[in-house]
Amino acid sequence: MPQRYSEDDIIARVFAPIAGPAALGLKDDAALLAPESAPLVVTTDMVVAGVHFFADDDPSLIAKKALRVNLSDLAAKGAEPIGFLLGLALPADWTNAWLDAFAAGLAEDARAYGAPLIGGDTAATPGPLTISITALGRTRRFVPRTGAKPGDAVFVSGPIGDAALGLALRRDSALSQRLSDNARDYLIGRYLLPQPRVDLSAWLCANASAAMDISDGLAGDLAKLCRASGVSAVVDLASVPLSAAAREAIAIDPALFETAITGGDDYEILIAVGSEAPPAAPACRIGDFMAGSAPPIFLDGHKKPVFFKKLSFQHF
């Protein structure tokens, strides 16, 4: 039986050949439309019960996560949100109370981020709850995934691995019980409710050579950015920022460090920036881009290469 396409194969072999110019070869997380007034950035992300969240999660948090993962893509492109479209496929067991709570969470974030609902569609599904959001934004300069250059520095916008560790705690009650209450609540909260780095949009627009949000794991997403830009990179793992809660979890189980570096749902921003750019707090430099086509190199505190079993989350 022939091996099925991987997630990257589906994008590059199946859909990229039929995409229009605005899709940028499907090498980025957003499309770029250019009306006369200002470039319009468009992005779509889908979240599915049992894959991106637990079916019994608070519906208001599910709604916020669905919107925020799209706002994260806009932020990484240097764009400010102007609205979104909602596609909602509801399973047979939905209730009015669930839908009211979902809508309340969505409305709260729509107001907070200045991203009103502008349309969409609903449908019944025999499968799990599925939410698709298409977000639109405006930018003065689109920050591509393809612009990293040898000599640029590798930055991340904040702590890495919190959400992946939060998911690990949801799945492993024994591990969860070994953490302090504060650390457990913080990590699970970061999994349930990402914080899109919209505060960095203007800085990225003015200074970044390339950027993308970290949705599938730092290691794998850096590899994607390198392939798109035609460069390689070297990363000092000791420089990767970790929260106090993540450090507590990793101290209990050192194997969780790999989970933090390769796990998804961070929604921090991975940035390529030249040495002349002004610093942007709280972004942290973790390495450098260099010439070549080899996968990124990850070094431990003794400058020895570290190899991971897999670089990131893959749907297929």
C-alpha positions as CSV (number, residue, x, y, z in Angstrom):
1,M,0.0,0.0,0.0
2,P,1.5,3.4,-1.0
3,Q,2.5,5.6,1.9
4,R,0.1,8.5,2.4
5,Y,1.3,12.1,1.9
6,S,2.8,13.8,4.9
7,E,1.3,17.1,6.0
8,D,4.1,19.0,4.2
9,D,3.5,16.8,1.1
10,I,-0.2,17.7,1.1
11,I,0.7,21.4,1.1
12,A,3.6,21.3,-1.4
13,R,2.4,18.6,-3.8
14,V,-1.4,18.7,-3.8
15,F,-2.4,22.3,-3.1
16,A,0.5,24.6,-3.9
17,P,0.2,23.8,-7.7
18,I,-3.4,25.1,-7.8
19,A,-2.9,28.1,-5.5
20,G,-3.1,31.7,-6.9
21,P,-0.4,34.4,-6.6
22,A,-1.8,35.7,-3.4
23,A,-1.1,32.4,-1.7
24,L,2.7,33.0,-2.0
25,G,3.3,29.4,-3.1
26,L,1.7,28.2,0.2
27,K,5.1,28.7,1.8
28,D,3.7,31.0,4.5
29,D,1.0,31.0,7.2
30,A,-1.1,33.7,5.5
31,A,-2.0,35.0,2.0
32,L,-1.2,38.6,0.8
33,L,-3.8,40.6,-1.0
34,A,-2.8,44.1,-2.1
35,P,-5.7,46.6,-2.5
36,E,-4.8,50.1,-3.3
37,S,-5.2,51.4,0.3
38,A,-3.0,48.9,2.3
39,P,-2.0,45.2,1.9
40,L,-4.6,42.8,3.3
41,V,-3.4,39.7,5.1
42,V,-5.6,36.6,5.2
43,T,-5.1,33.5,7.3
44,T,-7.1,30.4,8.2
45,D,-6.6,27.9,11.1
46,M,-8.9,25.1,12.1
47,V,-9.2,23.5,15.5
48,V,-10.8,20.1,16.1
49,A,-12.0,18.4,19.4
50,G,-9.6,15.7,20.4
51,V,-6.8,17.2,18.4
52,H,-6.4,20.8,19.5
53,F,-8.5,20.8,22.6
54,F,-10.5,18.5,24.8
55,A,-14.2,18.2,24.0
56,D,-15.1,19.0,27.6
57,D,-13.0,22.1,27.8
58,D,-14.8,25.4,28.8
59,P,-16.6,26.5,25.5
60,S,-15.6,30.1,26.1
61,L,-11.9,29.1,26.1
62,I,-12.3,26.9,23.1
63,A,-13.7,29.9,21.2
64,K,-10.9,32.2,22.4
65,K,-8.3,29.6,21.4
66,A,-9.8,29.2,17.9
67,L,-9.6,33.0,17.4
68,R,-6.3,33.6,19.0
69,V,-4.4,31.0,16.9
70,N,-5.4,33.1,13.9
71,L,-4.5,36.4,15.5
72,S,-1.1,34.9,16.2
73,D,-0.6,34.3,12.4
74,L,-1.6,37.9,11.7
75,A,0.8,39.2,14.4
76,A,3.7,37.2,12.9
77,K,3.1,38.9,9.5
78,G,3.2,42.3,11.1
79,A,-0.6,42.8,10.6
80,E,-3.3,44.3,12.8
81,P,-6.7,42.4,12.8
82,I,-9.7,43.9,11.1
83,G,-12.2,41.0,11.4
84,F,-12.8,37.3,11.0
85,L,-15.1,34.7,9.4
86,L,-16.3,31.7,11.4
87,G,-17.0,28.2,10.2
88,L,-18.6,26.0,12.9
89,A,-19.4,22.3,12.5
90,L,-21.4,21.2,15.5
91,P,-21.8,17.5,16.6
92,A,-25.2,16.1,17.5
93,D,-24.8,16.7,21.3
94,W,-24.5,20.5,21.3
95,T,-26.7,22.5,23.5
96,N,-27.9,26.1,23.7
97,A,-26.0,26.7,26.9
98,W,-22.7,25.4,25.3
99,L,-23.3,27.6,22.2
100,D,-24.1,30.7,24.3
101,A,-20.9,30.3,26.3
102,F,-18.9,29.7,23.1
103,A,-20.3,32.9,21.6
104,A,-19.7,34.9,24.8
105,G,-16.0,33.9,24.8
106,L,-15.7,34.8,21.1
107,A,-17.3,38.1,21.6
108,E,-15.1,39.0,24.5
109,D,-11.9,38.4,22.5
110,A,-13.4,40.0,19.4
111,R,-13.8,43.2,21.4
112,A,-10.4,42.9,23.2
113,Y,-8.5,42.5,19.9
114,G,-10.5,44.7,17.7
115,A,-11.4,41.8,15.4
116,P,-15.2,41.7,14.8
117,L,-17.1,38.8,13.4
118,I,-17.9,39.6,9.7
119,G,-19.5,36.4,8.5
120,G,-19.3,32.6,8.3
121,D,-21.3,29.4,8.2
122,T,-22.6,26.7,10.5
123,A,-23.2,23.0,9.8
124,A,-24.0,19.7,11.5
125,T,-21.3,17.0,11.6
126,P,-21.3,13.4,12.6
127,G,-17.7,13.8,13.7
128,P,-16.1,15.9,16.4
129,L,-16.7,19.6,17.0
130,T,-14.7,21.5,14.3
131,I,-14.0,25.3,14.2
132,S,-12.5,27.1,11.3
133,I,-11.7,30.8,11.5
134,T,-10.4,33.0,8.7
135,A,-8.9,36.2,10.0
136,L,-8.1,39.4,8.0
137,G,-5.6,42.1,8.9
138,R,-3.9,45.1,7.5
139,T,-0.1,45.7,7.4
140,R,2.3,48.4,6.2
141,R,4.8,45.7,5.3
142,F,4.1,41.9,5.0
143,V,6.7,39.9,7.0
144,P,7.3,36.7,5.0
145,R,8.5,33.3,6.1
146,T,11.0,33.4,3.2
147,G,13.1,36.4,4.1
148,A,15.7,35.1,6.6
149,K,19.3,35.8,5.5
150,P,22.7,34.4,6.6
151,G,23.9,36.5,9.4
152,D,20.4,37.3,10.8
153,A,19.8,36.4,14.4
154,V,17.2,33.8,15.5
155,F,14.8,35.3,18.1
156,V,11.7,34.0,19.9
157,S,9.2,36.3,21.4
158,G,8.8,34.6,24.7
159,P,9.0,31.3,26.7
160,I,8.9,28.1,24.8
161,G,7.1,24.8,25.6
162,D,4.6,25.9,28.2
163,A,1.6,24.7,26.2
164,A,3.1,21.4,25.2
165,L,3.9,20.8,28.9
166,G,0.4,21.8,29.8
167,L,-1.0,19.2,27.4
168,A,1.3,16.6,28.9
169,L,-0.1,17.4,32.4
170,R,-3.7,17.0,31.1
171,R,-2.8,13.6,29.8
172,D,-0.7,12.5,32.8
173,S,-2.4,13.0,36.2
174,A,0.5,11.4,38.1
175,L,3.0,14.0,36.6
176,S,0.5,16.8,37.3
177,Q,0.3,15.9,40.9
178,R,4.0,16.2,41.3
179,L,4.1,19.9,40.3
180,S,3.2,22.8,42.5
181,D,-0.3,24.2,42.1
182,N,1.1,27.4,40.6
183,A,3.2,25.6,38.0
184,R,0.4,23.2,37.1
185,D,-2.2,26.0,36.7
186,Y,0.2,28.2,34.7
187,L,1.2,25.4,32.2
188,I,-2.4,24.2,31.7
189,G,-3.6,27.8,31.3
190,R,-1.0,28.4,28.6
191,Y,-2.3,25.3,26.7
192,L,-6.0,26.3,27.1
193,L,-5.5,30.0,26.2
194,P,-2.6,31.1,24.0
195,Q,-1.5,34.7,24.1
196,P,-1.0,36.0,20.5
197,R,1.9,38.5,20.4
198,V,-0.1,41.3,18.8
199,D,2.0,43.8,20.7
200,L,5.0,42.9,18.4
201,S,3.2,43.4,15.1
202,A,4.5,46.9,14.5
203,W,8.0,46.1,15.5
204,L,8.0,43.0,13.3
205,C,6.7,45.1,10.4
206,A,9.5,47.6,10.8
207,N,12.4,45.3,11.6
208,A,12.0,41.6,10.9
209,S,13.5,39.8,7.8
210,A,11.2,36.8,8.4
211,A,8.8,35.5,11.0
212,M,6.2,32.8,11.7
213,D,4.3,31.8,14.8
214,I,5.3,28.7,16.6
215,S,2.3,26.4,16.4
216,D,3.8,23.0,15.8
217,G,7.0,23.2,17.9
218,L,10.1,25.4,17.9
219,A,12.4,22.9,16.3
220,G,10.1,21.9,13.5
221,D,8.9,25.4,12.8
222,L,12.5,26.7,12.6
223,A,13.2,24.0,10.1
224,K,10.2,25.2,8.0
225,L,11.3,28.8,8.1
226,C,14.8,27.7,7.1
227,R,13.5,25.7,4.1
228,A,11.3,28.5,3.0
229,S,14.2,31.0,3.2
230,G,16.8,28.8,1.8
231,V,19.1,29.0,4.8
232,S,20.2,26.9,7.8
233,A,20.5,27.9,11.4
234,V,22.3,27.0,14.7
235,V,20.5,27.3,18.0
236,D,21.9,27.4,21.5
237,L,19.4,25.4,23.5
238,A,20.7,26.9,26.8
239,S,19.5,30.3,25.5
240,V,15.9,29.1,24.7
241,P,13.7,30.9,27.3
242,L,11.7,28.7,29.6
243,S,9.2,29.8,32.2
244,A,9.7,28.9,35.9
245,A,6.8,26.5,35.6
246,A,8.4,24.7,32.6
247,R,11.7,24.5,34.5
248,E,10.0,22.9,37.5
249,A,8.4,20.3,35.2
250,I,11.6,19.5,33.4
251,A,13.5,19.2,36.8
252,I,11.0,16.5,37.7
253,D,11.2,14.7,34.3
254,P,14.2,15.8,32.1
255,A,12.6,14.1,29.1
256,L,10.1,16.9,29.1
257,F,12.8,19.3,27.7
258,E,12.4,17.6,24.3
259,T,8.6,18.0,24.7
260,A,9.1,21.7,25.3
261,I,11.3,22.2,22.2
262,T,9.4,20.1,19.8
263,G,5.8,20.4,21.1
264,G,3.2,22.7,19.6
265,D,0.7,25.3,20.7
266,D,3.2,27.9,21.9
267,Y,2.0,30.7,19.6
268,E,5.1,32.6,20.4
269,I,6.8,34.2,17.3
270,L,10.0,32.9,15.6
271,I,11.9,35.9,14.2
272,A,14.8,36.5,11.8
273,V,16.3,39.9,12.4
274,G,19.4,41.7,11.3
275,S,22.0,43.0,13.8
276,E,21.0,46.6,13.1
277,A,17.5,46.2,14.4
278,P,16.5,47.7,17.8
279,P,15.8,45.2,20.5
280,A,12.2,44.2,21.2
281,A,11.3,43.1,24.7
282,P,10.6,40.4,25.7
283,A,12.1,38.7,22.5
284,C,15.2,36.6,23.2
285,R,18.1,35.7,20.9
286,I,18.6,31.9,20.7
287,G,20.9,31.5,17.7
288,D,21.9,32.6,14.2
289,F,20.9,31.9,10.6
290,M,23.7,30.8,8.3
291,A,24.2,29.9,4.6
292,G,23.3,26.3,3.5
293,S,20.4,24.0,3.2
294,A,21.1,21.6,6.1
295,P,18.4,21.3,8.8
296,P,18.9,23.6,11.9
297,I,21.6,22.5,14.3
298,F,20.7,22.4,18.0
299,L,23.6,22.6,20.5
300,D,23.5,21.9,24.3
301,G,25.3,23.9,26.9
302,H,28.6,22.2,26.0
303,K,28.2,23.0,22.3
304,K,27.4,19.4,21.4
305,P,24.7,18.6,18.9
306,V,21.3,17.5,20.2
307,F,19.1,15.3,18.1
308,F,15.4,15.0,18.7
309,K,13.2,12.0,17.9
310,K,10.9,14.3,15.9
311,L,11.1,18.0,15.3
312,S,7.4,19.0,15.7
313,F,3.8,18.0,15.8
314,Q,2.5,16.6,12.5
315,H,-1.2,16.0,11.7
316,F,-0.4,13.2,9.2
